Every structure is written in structure tokens, then in C-alpha cells.
Amino acid sequence: MTENSKHLLLVDDEAALREAIAERLADHGFVVEQAGSGEEALARLADFAFDIIITDLRLPGVDGRAVLESALERYPEIIAIIITGFGTVKDAVNAIKQGAADFITKPFQFDALLHVLNSALEQRRLRSENAYLRSQLEERYRIEGLIGRSRAMRDLAQLLETVASTASTVLITGETGTGKELAARAIHHTSPRRSNRFVAINCSAIPETLLEAELFGHARGAFTGAISTRQGRLEQAHKGTLFLDEVATMSPALQAKLLRVLQEREFERVGDSHTVKIDVRIIAATHSDLSKMVSEGTFREDLFYRLNVIPVQLPPLRDRREDIPLLVQHFLQKLGAQLVPPRTPTVSQEGLRRLMGYAWPGNVRQLENVVERALAFSHGRPQIDIADLGPEIQTVPSAQEGTPWFPDEGLDLERYIEGVELTLIKRSLERTQGNKVQAARLLNLKRTTLIEKLKRLERAQPEH
């Protein structure tokens, strides 16, 4: 398999026809994955950036139109070809308007499909500068910069909307770069406090000697350089929201003062005995394990429970890799608008595969930096490729076909393993031009065992 191999998803519920087409396409150099239903197709699209999708319109469950819509929305560069019966040509024409490259009617000769496929590939090459015009970011699950439509992000969006309507204290946890401040802003801007200020302070970025004055303010003459009375972040956030980032770095003394604020809703400025009463919602965040710090005695247990009224855990990017194409589009649009002249290139499908295969220790923040670098190194070209993505991405192997996929309702493990076995046996036979003795040797099986397995597995496949 080479970097230039075209990865193709073939979706059809007629198993015999699907297998035959897949075999012929593989002979012409395509790397083919198969799906027998719309649900399976959607799951595969979530896990892999295919170059091409060929789908029947009439499918059990989720139909071909929904598969087409999901494919084009997630991957603006994907080539979509529709297979349709004579009675649904009108539907196929509508699919063209939706963004499909072409359609072919059943029954058809393989050469006709190959012609349509090659024509679409050539058209995409000629129109690459305009391909991005078809892309659309899904707004339904986009809240104040939190972009994604994976299950994890849908659940997070629902939780943030629920939390926003309350006045409760929130503790946001997650790895560095997952967007904890964005989540806090989403809560504030969706809450009844949105017309008042959102004030943020990074507790780890301010020296301990200054953090108390920064948080509570100070009276005139409280310390050298305090030439006038100054409001702290708590007062600035009155009637609004105060975001305490990296709250785990607070000293024990400051932890005690913060606890009093949460309990009494009042405090004194540094160097002043006057009590200031406030109405403020506090959202805290940390990448540290506060419960572990409590057990180690480095963080107050009572403060932890005061902060952890509503816990919000942000998923790392590696656990929602299906959101990477949407995030890439967003950052290209955002950063491309800042260029002179403005431009918004696309990313090649192989580039997307590398991005989706990377572990992203720095999460979304690191992805944005990678996209910014790629824009600079693309030198005005209409498409960003692997060479523009930086050495850490270039060394990532392209995501492997056959990666296990997990639909929301779960999968049948036994059936999945049988499918993997059947695929390996068929590929061994393809490699040996049907020689069962050589194929069995490749799989370390006896010839009779291979034949028995092949018959049993083919019988076990679901009828369509």
C-alpha cells in the first residue's frame, strides 16, 4: 500500500454484488472497505478519512442519503458516487445536487462504474481549489468554540447547557489543551449571567506572593507599590463568572481563603478589614487529579467538595478523533482569514488520515498549532499535504484499514472476528491467485482447515 493508494468505502446490502465489486476494485489498485448497512457505513466514516465512497441509495435502516450527507459534511474532499435502481434515478439526481459526484444505475457493467470513478477523480483534481466550498461545519453541537459531533462532544454539549442554567460551582478537569477555558466560557455565555463579565485567572501563571492580591484586590498601602486601592478579580466578576484555571496550584493559605468565599460569599482585600460581599459564580479547572491530591494532603478536602459540586470531564482529542476533520476545517478557516491575502486551503485525505492517526498529547491546542504551521509551509498552494504537517505527523503511519469501529449500540464481537477471519482468508487467496495450498501456508493453516473455515465463515455471514 502506498501513500497514493485511494481508500474506498463500498456500501451495499447485497453481499454478493458488494464482494464482486470490491474484488474488481482491488484489482485496479483501490484499497476497499465494505459496509453492508448505513449504520456500519457511518461508523466507518467516523473512524477513517476515505478518499471515495460508493453507496447504494436504498439501504436497510439508515439510507444512502444520510450516509452521503454525513460523508460530505465530515470530509469535503471525499468523492461520492451513488448506485441506484432505475426507479430511483430522480433520487440520484437529487443526490448530485447534494454533492455527489455522479451516479450509476443497476444493473451495470464494472467498466461503467470504473469510468464514472476515474472521471470523478479527474474532476476533483481539476477542481481542488474549489472543493472547500462544499464543506460545512455542523453547528448543532458547536457551543462557543467547542467543535465536534462525536458522542463525547454531544454529551458534553448537553451537560454544559444543563449546567449553565444553574448557579452551582463547577469543576472542569481534563488534559492540557482540551479546552477547559472554552468550556467555562460556554457555561457563562449560555447562563443567565451572560450579560455580565466573565473573568479568568490562571493560578499557575502568577507568583504566589501576588496571586492573593490579584484575586482579592488590595487596599492602598497594603504593601510596597500599592499606591491606591485596587479591585481584585472576584470583585470584577460580581454578578458574573470567575474562572480559576489550574486551581490545584493554589497554596494552602489561599485555599482556605477561597473556601470562605465559597461558603460566605464575602472576603476582605489585602491590607483591609472591610468585608466585601459578592455575587459570583465560580468555575474552577485543573489538569491534576484533585482527589489524589486530597488523599496526599496537598489539597483541602473541604475545598475540593465545594468546587466539585458539578464535575465536568473534557475528553482528550485522541478519544474523539472523528472530530479532527471538523476541527481542521475550523482552524483553516479561522487562521486562513488572517493571512494576506486571505485563503482557505484544504487538507489531502492522506494528510487527514495522518492527523487522525496521531496521539495528540497536546490535544486541540496542539492541533491548532500544527494547522498554523501547515498554512505557513503550504506556500499558497490550494491543498495542504503530509509534507506540510510537521515531522511528528509525517512519521505517523496512515490509519490502518480494518480498525475496529464501535457504533453507539455496540458491536457483535463474534461476528466481527468472523468477518476479520474471512477477510484475511480472501486476501490470502487473492495474493496467491486462488492457490489454496499457498494461501493456507501464508496463514499457518492446513489446506483442509482453510477450506473448512472459508465455508463455515461464508455460511455465517448475514443474508441481505
N, C-alpha and C positions, 0 to 999 in steps of 0.2 A: 504494500500500500504506500503510495507517495502522497506528498503534501497536495499535489494537484488532483488527486482522486476526487471524484464527485460523489458525495454521500447522498443517497436517495432513500426516501421513505415511501414504500408502496402500501397503500391502504385499500383493501378489498375483502369482502366477506366470503367470496368464492375461493376457497382454499386452492383448488386445483389450478384455476386460472392464475391466481396470485403467484403460486410456486413456479409455474411455467414462465410467466413474465419475468419474475425475479431472476431465474436462471439465465434467461437470454440477456437481460440487462447486465448481469455479472460478466457474461462473456464479452460484452462491449466495454468493460472497464469500469463500470459503476459499482460502488460499494453499497449494497442494497440491504435495508432493514425492512421487515414486514410487519404489518398490523392488520388484524382481522376484524377490528371494530373501531368505531370512532373514539371510544374511551381509551383504548390501547394507543391509538394514534396521538391523542392529546398528551398522554403520559410520556410517550417517546419524544414528542416535541419539547416537553418541559426539560428533558434531560440532555438534549443534543441539538446542535445547530446544523440541521441538514441543508444541503445545497438545493435539493429538489424534493418536492412532494408530489406524488401521483395518487389521486384518491377518487374512488367511486363516489357519486353523489348519494346513492341510496345505500345506507348502512344501517344495521340494527342499532338501536339506542341513539347515541349522538350521530347526527347525519353529516354528510360530507361538507355541507355549507358551513357548519360550525367548526369543523376541522380546518377548512380553508381560512376562515376568519381568524382563528387562533394562530395558524401558521404565519399568515401575512402580518398580523399585528405584532407577533413576537420577533419575526425575522423579516424585515422589509426587503432583504436581498434574496429571499427564497424564491425559487421558480415553482409555481403551482400549475399542475396540469390535471384537468378533470376528465374522468371516464364516465360516460353516461349512456343510457339506453336511448333508442330512437324517441321514446315517449317523453323524454325529459330534456330535449335539446333547448327548449326555452329556458329551463333552469340553468343549463350550462352557459347560455348566453348571459344570463344574469350573473353567473359566477365570474365571467370575463369582466363585467363591469365592476365586480367586487375586487378584482385584482389578479385573477388567474391569468396565466399566460396564454392558454389555449385549451381546447377540449377535443376529445376523440370519442366517437360513438361505437358502442358494441353492436355486433361483433366486429373486430378489427384485426388486420394483419400486423404482426410485430413491426415490420418495416415502416408502417404508417405511424405507429407510436414513436419509433426511433426518429423519424423525420420531424415530427412535432417537437420532440425533446431537443434535438440538435438545433432546430430553428429558434426555440425559446432560449437556449444557451447563448446563441449568437446575438439575439436581440438584447439579452441582458448585458452582454459585453459592450454593445454599441450604445446602450442607454445607461451605463453605470453612473454617469453624473446626475441623472435624474431619479435614480432608484430611491433615494431618501424621501422623495415627495410622497411615496406611498406609506411611509412609516407614521404611525400614530401611537402616542403613549396613552395607555389606558388610565383615565382619570379617576375611575371609581374607587381604586384603592391607593390613591395618591393624596396624602394628607400633609400639607406644609412641608414638602420636600422629601417625605418618606415615600420612596417609589418602590413598587413591587406588587405582584399579584399572586405570589406563591401563597400556599396555605398559611405559612408562618406570618406573612405580612398582612394577609386578610384578617387573621386572628388578632394581630397587633393593632390594626386599624380599628377593629370593633372594640377592643379593650380601651384604646385611647379615647374613643368617642364616649364610652361609658364613664370612664374616669373623669373626663372633662366636665361633666355635669355636676360633679360632687365638689366639696371643698376639702376633701381629705388630703393628707400628706402622702406623697408618692415617692417610692424609692426605685429608681431606674438602674438596672445592672446590665452589664454587657461588656464585651471586649472593647479595647481601644479601637476607635474608628467605626463603630457600628451605628453612630448617630444618636447618642444619648441626649445631646442638647436639642437636636431636631425633634426628638420625641417630646421633650419638655415643652418646646415652643408649640408643638401641635396641640398638646393639652391646653396650654394657655390660650391659644388663638381660637380654640373651639369652645372655650369655657365662658361663663357669664362675666369673667374678669377681663375679657379680651380688649375692652376699651381703655384699660389701664396698663401700666407698664409691666413689661417682662424684664427683669433684671437678673443678669447672670454673673457669677463669680467663680473662678477656678481656684479652689482652696490650695491646690498643689503649686500654683504659679506665683503665689505671694508669700514672702517670708513670714514665718510665724509671728515675729515681733510686729509686723504691720497688718496682719490679717484681722486681728481683733478690731483695730481702728477702722479698717476698710469695711468690715461687716457691720459694726455698731455705731460708727462715727465717733467723733471726739469733741470735747469742749475746748474752748480757747485756753492755751497754756497748759494743756494736759501733758505735753512733752515738748522737747525742743523742736521748734519748727511749726508747732501748732499755733499759728498766729490768729486763727479765727475758728469759730465753731463750724463743724462740718458734718453734714448728714452722712450716714453710712448706707450700705446697700439695702438694709432692712427698711429704713425709712423711705428710701427711693422707691421701693416696691410696694408701698402702702396701697391697699385696695387692689393690688395686682399680684404678681407671682415672683418669687425669688427662687432662682435655680442655683443650687450649691453643687458644683461639679467636683468630683474627687473628694467627697466629704470624708473618706476614710483617712485622709492625711491630716485631719484636724488634731491639735494637741488635746490631751485630757482636760485641760483647763477650759479651752474653747468648747469642747464637747459639753461640759457642764453648763456653760452659759447658753449654748444653743438649746439644750434640753429645757431650760427655764423659759426661753422664748416660745417653744412649742407648747409648754404647759400653761403659761400665764398670759401669753401674747403681749409681753412687755419686756423692756430692757432699759439699761442706762448706758449712755455714751461713755466712752473712755474719759476719765477725769471729771465726771459729772455725777451728781447724786439725784438728778431729776429723772423720774421714770417716764419713759416714752411708751405709750400704748399704740399698738399697730394692728391692722387687719391685713394679713398677708398669707398667701398660700405658699407653702414651701415644697419644692420638688428637689430631692437630692439624687445624686448619681455617683456611681463608682464602678471601676472595673475589678475591685478587690472583693474577696469573699468576706463580707462583714460578719456572717455567722461564725466563721472560723476565727476571725479577729476577736469576737466576743469570747469564744472559748479559750483563746490565748491570753485574754485580759488586756488587749491593746485597744479595744473599742468598748464603750459603755453599753451594757446590755439594755438599760432602760432607754437610752437614746436610740438604739437600734430598733426597738419595738415601736417607739414614737415615729421613727422615719418610715418603717416598713409597714405602714397601715395598708397601702395598696402597692404590692410589688409588681414591677413591670420588667420582664427579662427580654432584652433585644437579641435576636438570633444573629450569629456570625454569618458573614456572606457565604462561606463555604457550605452552610446548611440551607441556602436558598439560591443556588446557582442559576435556577431558571429565571431569576430576576436580573441577571447580569446583562442580557441584551437590552432590556429597558433602561437600566442604569447607564449603559454605554451610550445609548441614543440621547438620554437626557444630558449627559456631560458633554457630548459632542455639540449638541445644540447650544448649551449654556456657554461653553468655552469658545466654540466657533464664532459666536456672536461678538466676542471681544477681540477677534483678530482684525487686522487691516490688510486687505478688505475682508469683511465677514465671510465665512464659508463653513459649510457643514458637510464634511465628507462622510462616507460610510465605512464600515469595517468589513473586510472579507470574511466569508463564512469560516475559513480555516483559522483566521485571526480570532473570531468569536469562539471557536472550539478550544483554542489555547486559553483564552480568557476564562472560559467556563471550567477548564480542567485545572486551573491554578488554585492553590490552597488559600490565598488571600489572608496572610497573618495580620495585615493592617486594615483589612475589611474595606468598607466603602470608601473611606478616605484614601486608601492606597490605590483603589481602582480609579478614582478621580485623578490622582497624580499620574498614573500610567496613561490615561486618556490624554491628559495635558501634554505629556512628553510625546505621545504618538502624533498629536496635531503638529507639534514643532518639527518632528523629524519627517513628516509626510511631504514637506516642501510644496504644498499647494496641490498635491495630487488628489483626485476625486475619491480615492479609496485608500484606506489605511490597511497595511498588510503586516505580516508577522514581524518583518524586519524593523518595523517602526515601534514595536511594543516593548522593547527593553529586554536585556539578557535574561532576566528572571522568568519572563513569559516565553521567550524564544526556546528555552530549554525544556519547557513543559511538553510532554508528548500529547498529540491530539487525542481527545477523548475517545476511548475505545468503543467500537460498536458492541452491542450486546450488554451494555451496562444495565444492571438491574434497575427496573423502574417500579415505583410504588404508587399506584393510584390511591386516591383518598380512601377507597373502600378496602384497600389491602390487595394482596395477590394470592393466588393458589400456588404455594411453593412447589408442590409435587408436579403440577402441570408445567410450571416454569422450568424446573430442572429437566423434565422430559423434553421440553422444547429446545433447551440448550444442547442436550444429547443428540437430538435429531438433527439440529443444525450442524454440529461437529461431524456427524457421520456423513451427511450430504456433502459437506465441504471436502472431507477426505476423499469421497468418491469423485468429486469434481476435479480435485488435484491429480488423481490417478487415472483420469479419463474412464471412470467406471470399473476399474480393476479392483475387485473386492479383496483379493489377497493382499495387494499393496496397501489398500485403504485400511484393512484390519491391522497391518503392521504399523502404520502411522499412529494408530490409536492403541497399540499394545493389546490388541484383542485377537482371539481366534476368528478365522473366517466365518465359521458357523455361528459364533456368538454375535458377530457384527450383523449377519443376515437376520438372526432371530430378533435382535434389538431393533433393527430397522423396521421389520414387520410389526412388532409389538407397538413401537412408538407411533408409526403411521396409523395404526388402528385406534390408538388412544387420542389422536388429535380430534378436536371437536368438529362435528359436521356443520356445514353452513348451507 
